[in-house]
Amino acid sequence: MFVKNNMLAPVQRLTQIVREFANKQLDARCPVSSSDEIGQLSRSFNEMAATIQDYNRTLEKKVEDRTRELKD
């Protein structure tokens, strides 16, 4: 039970969040509940996901602006 609750569950939770992000749910973030390796990995994933989400927003805005320019 200890292994499942303290080691396996956080890995499974992170895996699920990564799958959600991969399925285009770009606001998916993993709760960080520790400072161990899983916590560090979760924090790094969240930072990466935020960067990708920001890049995506910026790109969408540029496409909208460019499309509007071309129509005009």
C-alpha positions as CSV (number, residue, x, y, z in Angstrom):
1,M,0.0,0.0,0.0
2,F,2.9,2.4,0.8
3,V,4.4,1.9,-2.6
4,K,1.1,2.5,-4.4
5,N,0.2,5.6,-2.5
6,N,3.6,7.2,-2.2
7,M,5.4,6.2,-5.4
8,L,3.0,4.8,-8.0
9,A,0.0,7.1,-7.6
10,P,2.0,10.3,-8.4
11,V,3.6,8.7,-11.4
12,Q,0.2,7.6,-12.7
13,R,-1.2,11.1,-12.1
14,L,1.6,12.7,-14.0
15,T,1.2,10.2,-16.8
16,Q,-2.5,11.0,-17.1
17,I,-1.8,14.8,-17.2
18,V,0.8,14.3,-19.9
19,R,-1.7,12.2,-21.9
20,E,-4.3,15.0,-21.5
21,F,-1.8,17.6,-22.7
22,A,-0.8,15.4,-25.7
23,N,-4.5,15.2,-26.6
24,K,-4.5,19.0,-27.0
25,Q,-5.8,20.0,-23.6
26,L,-3.1,22.6,-23.4
27,D,-4.1,23.9,-20.0
28,A,-3.5,20.5,-18.3
29,R,-1.1,20.9,-15.4
30,C,0.2,18.4,-12.8
31,P,-0.2,19.2,-9.1
32,V,3.2,19.4,-7.4
33,S,2.9,17.8,-4.0
34,S,6.5,17.0,-3.2
35,S,10.1,18.1,-3.8
36,D,11.3,14.7,-4.7
37,E,12.1,13.6,-8.3
38,I,8.4,13.3,-9.1
39,G,7.7,16.8,-7.8
40,Q,10.6,18.1,-9.9
41,L,9.4,16.3,-12.9
42,S,5.9,17.7,-12.4
43,R,7.2,21.2,-12.0
44,S,9.3,20.9,-15.1
45,F,6.3,19.5,-17.1
46,N,4.2,22.4,-15.9
47,E,6.9,24.9,-17.0
48,M,7.2,23.2,-20.4
49,A,3.4,23.1,-20.8
50,A,3.1,26.8,-20.0
51,T,5.7,27.7,-22.6
52,I,4.1,25.6,-25.3
53,Q,0.7,27.0,-24.4
54,D,2.1,30.5,-24.7
55,Y,3.8,29.7,-28.0
56,N,0.5,28.3,-29.3
57,R,-1.4,31.5,-28.3
58,T,1.2,33.7,-29.9
59,L,1.1,31.6,-33.1
60,E,-2.7,31.7,-33.3
61,K,-2.7,35.4,-32.9
62,K,-0.1,35.9,-35.6
63,V,-2.2,33.7,-38.0
64,E,-5.3,35.7,-37.2
65,D,-3.5,39.0,-37.8
66,R,-1.9,37.8,-41.0
67,T,-5.2,36.3,-42.3
68,R,-6.9,39.7,-41.6
69,E,-4.1,41.5,-43.4
70,L,-4.5,39.3,-46.5
71,K,-8.3,39.7,-46.5
72,D,-7.9,43.5,-46.4
